[in-house]
Amino acid sequence: MNMFYTSMFLGMGLGPLLGGHLAEQFGLRAPFYAMALLAVLALAGVALFVPPDRRGPQTTGLVSRSWRDLAGSADAWGIVVYMATRGFWRQAFNAFWPLIAADHGLGEGMIGTVLTLYFLGESLFQIPAGFLADRLPRRPQVVLGGVLAASPLLVVPMVGSPAILFALSFVMGAASALGRGSIIALRTELGRIYGMGTLAGVQESAFSAGQALGPTAAGAVYTLAGLDAPMYFAGALGLVGTAAAAVILSPRSSSPRTVETGSPSQR
């Protein structure tokens, strides 16, 4: 699962870098032509390399639980709160960082580089974060990752140095990977009870809801309090969401289960 997120964030990280430089060299239309071409190549890759699904859904050994049971799970609500607030502040950052950067006189290439370093930090640290989530207590990792990821938003509007912006963006991405690694591990354990697809849908729905509300609410804050205000608002909400998730997650979810190796016949 962490390999999946690593590849996704690597592609998302290269996008702003490539798009920014294409826009500077060939105009604002060039990134859209590039996206269309890459979409066609991705479709061709799926058609050529993804094998057909020859098996139906596997239900053997899965304990079926109702939505009511899932709604009563503290760990599920902890995941929802963490992912919703994380989606909120991340999209607020993506939407208003380019405006702040332009106000500071930074070009498209610089803006794209900052966004790329965020996703690069996520992609590089996602697999190590999954390794840690399998072996160390998870709730502290969720808290540490959430705090380190959201805190830089509180200082981004005051920073004008490109080097410091690069460092902050990279730290935000790496810290996001740390928190997500433990969230994914918790989601997988809950998936064995309520269904993997169900928990994946819960996580992604919460994240998407935060992403949908983030730019809208941040825009309202901008209208009321100015250009820098959305960053302060998003950072504060990220810290509050992290604290709420830490309180909601049950103590037993903090400790990972023993990592098993070998074939089933060897256990």
C-alpha positions in Angstrom: 0.0 0.0 0.0 2.8 2.4 0.8 4.4 1.5 -2.5 1.2 2.6 -4.2 1.3 6.0 -2.4 5.0 6.4 -3.1 4.5 6.1 -6.9 1.4 8.3 -6.8 3.2 11.1 -4.9 6.3 10.8 -7.1 4.2 11.6 -10.1 2.3 14.4 -8.3 5.6 15.9 -7.3 7.1 15.9 -10.8 3.9 17.5 -12.1 4.3 21.0 -10.7 8.0 21.1 -11.5 7.4 20.1 -15.1 4.3 22.3 -15.5 6.1 25.3 -14.0 9.0 25.1 -16.4 6.8 24.4 -19.4 4.8 27.4 -18.6 7.9 29.6 -18.3 9.3 28.3 -21.6 6.3 27.8 -23.8 3.4 29.6 -22.2 0.5 28.6 -20.0 -1.1 26.3 -22.5 1.9 24.0 -22.6 1.3 22.2 -19.3 -2.2 21.3 -20.4 -1.0 19.7 -23.6 1.6 17.8 -21.5 -1.1 16.6 -19.1 -3.2 15.4 -22.1 -0.3 13.5 -23.6 0.7 11.9 -20.3 -3.0 10.9 -19.7 -3.0 9.1 -23.1 0.3 7.3 -22.2 -1.1 6.3 -18.8 -4.2 4.8 -20.5 -2.0 2.9 -22.9 0.2 1.6 -20.0 -2.9 0.3 -18.2 -4.2 -1.4 -21.3 -0.9 -3.0 -22.0 0.5 -4.0 -18.6 -2.4 -4.4 -16.1 -3.5 -8.0 -16.1 -7.1 -9.0 -16.4 -9.0 -9.7 -13.1 -9.7 -13.4 -13.3 -10.9 -13.9 -9.8 -14.0 -12.7 -8.0 -14.0 -11.0 -4.6 -12.6 -13.1 -1.8 -14.8 -13.3 1.2 -13.3 -16.4 2.9 -12.3 -15.5 6.5 -13.7 -12.0 6.4 -15.9 -11.2 9.3 -18.8 -9.1 8.0 -19.8 -6.2 10.1 -22.5 -3.6 9.6 -22.1 0.1 9.0 -23.5 0.7 12.4 -20.6 -1.3 13.9 -18.1 0.7 11.8 -19.7 4.0 12.9 -19.1 3.0 16.5 -15.4 2.4 15.9 -13.2 5.1 17.6 -10.3 4.2 15.3 -12.4 4.7 12.2 -13.4 8.2 13.4 -9.8 9.0 14.2 -8.9 8.2 10.6 -11.8 10.3 9.3 -10.8 13.4 11.5 -7.1 13.1 10.6 -7.6 12.6 6.9 -10.4 15.3 6.5 -8.3 18.0 8.2 -5.2 16.9 6.4 -7.0 17.2 3.0 -8.3 20.6 4.1 -4.9 22.2 4.9 -3.1 20.6 2.0 -5.5 21.9 -0.6 -5.5 25.3 1.1 -1.7 25.3 0.8 -1.9 24.2 -2.9 -4.4 26.9 -3.7 -2.9 29.9 -1.9 0.8 29.2 -1.9 1.1 30.2 -5.6 -0.7 33.5 -4.9 1.5 34.3 -1.9 4.6 33.3 -4.0 3.5 35.5 -6.8 3.0 38.4 -4.4 6.6 37.9 -3.2 7.8 38.1 -6.8 8.6 34.4 -7.3 8.2 32.9 -10.8 6.3 29.8 -12.0 9.4 27.6 -11.9 10.0 28.5 -8.2 6.4 27.9 -7.3 6.4 24.5 -9.0 9.7 23.5 -7.3 8.2 24.2 -3.9 5.2 22.1 -4.6 7.4 19.3 -6.1 9.6 19.2 -3.0 6.5 18.6 -0.9 5.5 15.6 -2.9 9.1 14.4 -3.2 9.3 14.3 0.6 6.1 12.3 0.7 7.3 9.8 -2.0 10.8 9.3 -0.4 9.6 8.8 3.1 6.3 6.8 2.5 7.9 3.4 2.4 10.2 4.0 5.5 7.1 5.4 7.3 5.2 2.1 6.6 8.2 0.2 7.9 8.1 2.2 11.2 4.3 1.8 11.4 4.7 -1.9 11.4 7.3 -1.8 14.3 6.7 1.2 16.5 3.7 2.6 18.3 1.4 4.3 15.8 -0.4 7.0 17.6 2.8 8.9 18.5 3.8 8.7 14.8 0.4 10.2 13.8 0.8 13.0 16.2 4.4 13.7 15.3 3.7 13.6 11.6 0.6 15.7 11.9 2.3 18.4 13.9 5.4 18.6 11.8 3.4 18.7 8.6 1.0 21.5 9.6 3.2 23.7 11.6 5.2 25.1 8.7 2.0 26.6 7.3 2.2 29.1 10.2 5.5 30.5 9.1 5.3 30.2 5.3 3.7 33.7 4.7 6.7 35.2 6.6 9.4 33.5 4.7 11.0 35.0 1.6 14.1 32.9 1.2 13.7 30.2 -1.5 16.1 27.8 0.4 14.0 28.0 3.5 10.8 27.5 1.5 12.3 24.5 -0.1 13.3 23.0 3.3 9.8 23.7 4.8 8.0 22.1 1.8 10.2 19.0 2.0 9.7 18.7 5.8 5.9 19.0 5.3 5.9 16.2 2.8 8.1 13.9 4.8 6.1 14.5 8.0 2.8 13.8 6.0 4.3 10.5 5.0 5.1 9.6 8.6 1.5 10.2 9.8 0.0 8.5 6.8 2.0 5.4 7.2 0.4 4.7 10.6 -3.0 5.7 9.4 -2.7 3.2 6.5 -1.6 0.5 9.0 -4.6 1.2 11.2 -6.9 1.2 8.2 -5.6 -2.2 7.1 -6.3 -3.7 10.5 -9.8 -2.3 10.5 -10.2 -3.5 7.0 -9.8 -7.1 8.1 -12.9 -6.6 10.3 -15.1 -4.3 8.2 -13.7 -4.9 4.7 -10.7 -3.5 2.9 -12.7 -1.7 0.3 -15.0 -0.2 2.9 -12.2 1.3 4.9 -10.4 2.5 1.8 -13.6 4.3 0.8 -14.0 5.8 4.3 -10.4 7.2 4.2 -10.6 8.6 0.7 -14.0 10.1 1.3 -12.8 11.9 4.4 -9.7 13.1 2.5 -11.8 14.2 -0.5 -14.2 16.1 1.7 -11.4 18.0 3.3 -9.9 18.7 -0.2 -13.3 20.0 -1.4 -13.8 22.3 1.6 -10.2 23.5 1.9 -10.0 26.0 -1.0 -13.5 27.2 -0.5 -13.1 27.9 3.2 -9.6 29.3 2.7 -11.0 31.6 0.0 -13.6 32.9 2.5 -10.8 33.5 5.1 -8.8 35.4 2.4 -11.7 37.6 1.6 -12.2 38.5 5.3 -8.6 38.7 6.5 -6.2 39.0 3.6 -3.8 36.9 1.6 -1.7 35.4 4.5 -4.7 34.4 6.6 -5.6 31.1 4.8 -2.2 29.7 5.7 -2.6 30.5 9.4 -6.1 29.2 9.4 -5.1 25.9 7.6 -2.1 25.4 9.8 -4.1 25.9 13.0 -6.8 23.5 11.7 -4.2 20.9 10.9 -2.9 21.0 14.5 -6.4 20.8 15.9 -7.2 17.9 13.7 -4.1 16.1 14.7 -4.8 16.6 18.4 -8.4 15.4 17.9 -7.3 12.3 16.1 -4.8 11.5 18.8 -7.6 11.7 21.4 -10.1 9.7 19.4 -7.8 6.8 18.4 -8.0 4.1 21.0 -4.9 3.2 23.1 -4.8 -0.3 21.7 -4.4 1.0 18.2 -1.1 2.6 19.2 0.8 -0.6 19.3 1.6 -2.5 16.1 0.9 -6.2 15.8 3.8 -8.6 15.5 5.1 -8.7 11.9 4.9 -12.2 10.7 7.1 -13.8 8.1 7.2 -17.0 6.2 4.5 -19.0 4.5 1.3 -20.1 6.3 2.7 -23.6 6.7 5.7 -22.3 8.5 3.8 -20.3 11.1 
